[in-house]
Amino acid sequence: MPKLVLHTLHLSPPCRAVEMTAKALGLELDQQPVNLLTGDHLKPEFLKLNPQHTIPVLDDGGTIIPESHAIMIYLVTKYAKDDALYPKDAVKQARVNAALHFESGVLFARMRFILERILFGGQPDIPEDRAEYVRKSYRLLEDTLVDAYVAGDHLTVADFSCVSTIASVAGVVPMEASEYPKIHAWIDRLKQLPYYEEANGSGATELAKFVLSKAEANGTTRVSATLHVIPRNGHMSNIKLYTATLSPPGRAVQLTAHLLGLPLDIVPIDLMAGDHRTAEFLKLNPQHTIPVIADGGIVLRDSHAIIIYLVQKYGKKEHSHLYPEDPVTRAKINAALHFDSGVLFSRLRFYFEPILYGGSSELPQHKIDYLRKGYELLNDALVDDYIVGNTLTLADLSCIATIATMEAFFPMDDRAKYRKLVAWIDRMSRLPDYDRFNQQGAV
Ligand SMILES: N[C@@H](CCC(=O)N[C@@H](CS)C(=O)NCC(=O)O)C(=O)O
């Protein structure tokens, strides 16, 4: 077996998630430290490995895989004796994928929103709205934990991913056992793993302590649009899609289904009217997000998990390019799907959520700048015609849905600066019925 080199930092939660996966699989990692605090990740040799300058990055005998979720899936697919940690069954896999995207798009993104300003922005405090945003993510996780593990009755890579973040952020924004009993019981369950403390527990505590001391060193610490509802389309289909046209992830599902030639029975959800908070909808998705699909008796949430499921279940041979079986290409697509949930979409949501649901009239420039950074990261990652190579994949469908909304509300500051991105958007706009399924909902 070739040597597995992991570019990593033990303080970093996604790196620890990969460490836990490797331990669970009995794989040895040659850990090469990347010190984010001294800017190792911005050096040219690292940017060659990952132009989006994040860790972890895996080097498997010369095959480079960035992004923790993609790496975990890759390691299980390639090296595990069985599929327990990442099931092959399309429905079970979709549940694990949904939990992985919940981690990148909600848990990790909200933690980063707090930590980044302290670690890299020289700020001393945690603004109350950001702390509250993290507490809301605790609540979502608590409500998600209906079984012993985050994606059902068995331990999967989704548990490694979620616990790497939760165990870290809980040391910064307290998470009382009385309020979140299921999360505490789940962490206690994971602590039984013989490698837990070494691979995650110690690093999580260390990160929280480090953040608090850095905040103290920076100063005093104190924790202190109209939604368009789509008419029901009257299509006879066995697959119901609960969505709203304004929802980028909802549109990614529609774009995908359209390419697969799959009719959907659209169930419009009016977020402003609170359709997603009704008891009936919460039964479908305790995280109260759209899109959700109901395919016969199977209910799935999270657009990324759903589009993978649709291709796996309904895709014909001619659709296999959307999510090819080869583990390396798949890992690259997964990495881009997590870039969409963890960076593009989560930053869009940071901006809009307080305005849409909190009645805030603030239009904070720093959130727009944070969002626009997404253009730069995607532009730098685009080396070919599409996000992964020269063929359209699910990565493109997912990212274009978000980018279209970003562009409609916060146009690129300078289009000449993002030539590759502009060309890609243009290429995507030529997809069949693109206007109908994406552009009209974005503007
Ligand atoms: N979704 C990514 C997130 C990776 C990530 O943001 N890692 C942080 C460290 S915890 C990082 O490398 N930050 C440096 C940067 O973004 O420049 C993953 O799971 O790999």
Ligand as a Chemical Component Dictionary entry (heavy atoms), coordinates in Angstrom:
data_LIG
# 
_chem_comp.id                   LIG 
_chem_comp.type                 NON-POLYMER 
_chem_comp.pdbx_formal_charge   0 
_chem_comp.three_letter_code    LIG 
# 
loop_
_chem_comp_atom.comp_id 
_chem_comp_atom.atom_id 
_chem_comp_atom.alt_atom_id 
_chem_comp_atom.type_symbol 
_chem_comp_atom.charge 
_chem_comp_atom.model_Cartn_x 
_chem_comp_atom.model_Cartn_y 
_chem_comp_atom.model_Cartn_z 
_chem_comp_atom.pdbx_ordinal 
LIG N1  N1  N 0 -14.863 21.645 4.398  1  
LIG C1  C1  C 0 -13.438 21.655 4.633  2  
LIG C2  C2  C 0 -13.071 22.747 5.626  3  
LIG C3  C3  C 0 -11.589 22.833 5.822  4  
LIG C4  C4  C 0 -11.143 24.082 6.560  5  
LIG O1  O1  O 0 -11.772 25.167 6.421  6  
LIG N2  N2  N 0 -10.014 23.961 7.314  7  
LIG C5  C5  C 0 -9.465  25.106 8.027  8  
LIG C6  C6  C 0 -8.762  24.622 9.263  9  
LIG S1  S1  S 0 -9.895  23.970 10.419 10 
LIG C7  C7  C 0 -8.409  25.775 7.127  11 
LIG O2  O2  O 0 -7.644  25.093 6.472  12 
LIG N3  N3  N 0 -8.347  27.136 7.108  13 
LIG C8  C8  C 0 -7.414  27.861 6.335  14 
LIG C9  C9  C 0 -8.024  28.626 5.180  15 
LIG O3  O3  O 0 -9.240  28.518 4.923  16 
LIG O4  O4  O 0 -7.269  29.375 4.560  17 
LIG C10 C10 C 0 -12.960 20.316 5.165  18 
LIG O5  O5  O 0 -13.732 19.669 5.881  19 
LIG O6  O6  O 0 -11.841 19.912 4.825  20 
# 
loop_
_chem_comp_bond.comp_id 
_chem_comp_bond.atom_id_1 
_chem_comp_bond.atom_id_2 
_chem_comp_bond.value_order 
_chem_comp_bond.pdbx_ordinal 
LIG N1  C1  SING 1  
LIG C1  C2  SING 2  
LIG C1  C10 SING 3  
LIG C2  C3  SING 4  
LIG C3  C4  SING 5  
LIG C4  O1  DOUB 6  
LIG C4  N2  SING 7  
LIG N2  C5  SING 8  
LIG C5  C6  SING 9  
LIG C5  C7  SING 10 
LIG C6  S1  SING 11 
LIG C7  O2  DOUB 12 
LIG C7  N3  SING 13 
LIG N3  C8  SING 14 
LIG C8  C9  SING 15 
LIG C9  O3  DOUB 16 
LIG C9  O4  SING 17 
LIG C10 O5  DOUB 18 
LIG C10 O6  SING 19 
# 
